[in-house]
């Protein structure tokens, strides 16, 4: 995708204005045909400000028309980098970065307002940190139009904050149809366990005609006593999946036997 914005610096007030205009051709996430995008803008290396635009609903070509203002001394302009991160808002879990842009301010002519079109780069891949694995099976009974996801267990779960050893994990299974999260179920919470065992069946009523078009999201969360629960990792399966996820999906659509398989969380 691309992003359209302008930069303007007022020497008298020491205010840098980043005017977000629009973005085009954003790439949706897996199992989605659209996005709920917003921008998060920061000044590096201090990451000062960290301002956020409004969320634009259900679009790959959002119109922002939103000025974000930062106080920045003129002497710091040459050593400052503008960072624009584009996120997809997710009501039910952690927002996902879908693109990024960095502009060194020492390359910008601030004698007048500068208008830019820039291509977004893919977000940085997280360091190869093992989040953990989850085992579950899936089966579909056509006569009853019933989908069952049996969550068996997880292993080697990691807390988002390194150093924390205690976890209170649970698994949430969500059915996504036409980019809408239509149904969700969750297991019980396993207390103080990085290798929880649930052995719980989550059952969904699902008409036959939807089986080929749904996406199944299996997410593991850490339950917080205060504040929002934290996403530890997820795996998504659909007809477009590849690798182990595709093998498991083919088990679901072609076999009445529910086979439990391990999946890496990401």
DOTORDREN-369624 format. One record per residue (C-alpha): residue in one letter; x, y negated, z. Coordinates in pm, whole numbers, plus 50000, padded with zeros to 5 digits. Each point is the difference from the previous one (the first is absolute). Example, Ala and Ser with C-alpha at 12.3 -4.5 7.8 and 13.67 -1.06 7.14 Angstrom:
2
A512305045050780 S501374965649934 
END
This chain:
266
X500005000050000 X500874963049987 X499464970750232 X499444963249916 X501004974050258 X501584965750041 X502694985850229 X500214964250120 X502264984350263 X499374966950180 X503294986150131 X498274974250220 X497945025350193 X502345030149951 X497005020349881 X500315027749743 X496665007849835 X499535034049838 X496804998049797 X498735034949918 X498004997649677 X499205035049880 X501315034949932 X499415021749695 X500085036949912 X500505012850354 X500335037850015 X497455018150221 X500965026550248 X499345037049960 X496305009149981 X499054963649945 X498894979949699 X500194966150168 X501604981550292 X499294975750282 X503234980249961 X501554972650207 X503464984350025 X502344996950295 X502624972749954 X503184995950207 X503274981049992 X503105021650037 X502355007250168 X498234987150312 X496575011949879 X498584967450125 X496344992149946 X498745033449871 X496774985049863 X497215019949842 X497484992049728 X496335009150005 X498985034749885 X498545001749649 X497475028349965 X499915027449738 X502284985649733 X503265007149819 X500224963549890 X499434979250315 X499644962149995 X501544985450316 X500314962249946 X501344997050353 X502834977550127 X502265013350277 X502274974650170 X503305005550180 X502094975450198 X503575003449872 X502934976350028 X501624989549672 X503375013150122 X498515035250022 X498595001249648 X503175014449837 X500185029150243 X496305008750003 X498205026649796 X496274999749938 X498345033950044 X496535007649867 X498535033950086 X496705011149844 X497935023650216 X496855020349947 X497684995650297 X498685032350149 X497204997550254 X500575034750136 X503775003250019 X503274982049945 X500204974649715 X502415010449725 X502544977949825 X499545003449623 X502534974649872 X502664975150102 X501894969849875 X503094981550125 X501084965649879 X503244983350117 X499084963850062 X503464988249893 X498975008949642 X496924977550008 X499994963749880 X498074981550271 X500194966249828 X496515008149877 X497275025850049 X501095033849861 X497415024149856 X501075036349961 X498745032949857 X501955028850148 X499785037649967 X499445019250321 X502465027150095 X498925032850164 X500164998850381 X503155012650166 X499815036850069 X500265007350370 X503145016950117 X499855037549970 X498585005450346 X498065031650060 X496584990850135 X498805035350054 X497845026749835 X496395010950026 X498365033549930 X496405002649886 X497765020349772 X497174989749769 X497025019649875 X496814991849812 X496775019750016 X498074991949683 X496715015750110 X499874977550307 X501834970749836 X502314999150301 X503684990650019 X502005011750301 X503424986650092 X501455021050281 X502794980850174 X502355025250158 X503014981850143 X502824975149944 X503705001050077 X502874976050061 X497824969050016 X501824967050052 X498734968950175 X500134967749792 X502234985450270 X503235019650009 X500875011150347 X496445007050112 X499695036950067 X496385001950110 X497255003049740 X496235003250021 X499265011649644 X496775007749822 X499185006749634 X497434980949796 X498715014249671 X498364975549758 X498245006849672 X500624973149738 X497634997749705 X500224972649734 X502374980450227 X497515001050288 X500685017850326 X496715018150019 X500355024450289 X502475006050278 X500495024250287 X502735003450259 X501405025750237 X500364996750373 X503074982450139 X502925021250117 X501654983050297 X503764995750031 X500835023949718 X502254996049694 X499075035149883 X496235000750053 X497695028949925 X496384991949923 X498445029849819 X496924979149925 X497725001949697 X498734967149858 X496925005549784 X498634977049728 X496865002549789 X501164994949641 X497935004949684 X501615022649740 X500324972749738 X502294979550228 X502605026850067 X502094992449690 X500084962450060 X500604995850371 X503284993250176 X500625015350343 X502074978650237 X501495018150300 X501554975050243 X501625005250339 X499654971850253 X501434992450343 X497184989750231 X500714967950187 X498264992750328 X500164962949916 X499844986149646 X499675017349665 X501135035849954 X503255004149805 X500285019249676 X502805025750024 X499705013749647 X497615013349739 X499605022849704 X497474995749720 X498675027449774 X497984996949680 X499825013949650 X502824976149907 X502385012150269 X503275017349915 X502415022850183 X498795017950312 X496894978250013 X498985011449651 X500515036550091 X497784995750305 X497384981649795 X499875028549751 X499475023850292 X496964979250096 X498314998249659 X500785035349879 X499805021850311 X497515007550273 X502885008950230 X501204972350231 X503795000149995 X501874980150263 X503034981149867 X502614976650143 X500274964649860 X502584972950064 X498574968050144 X501024967349835 
END
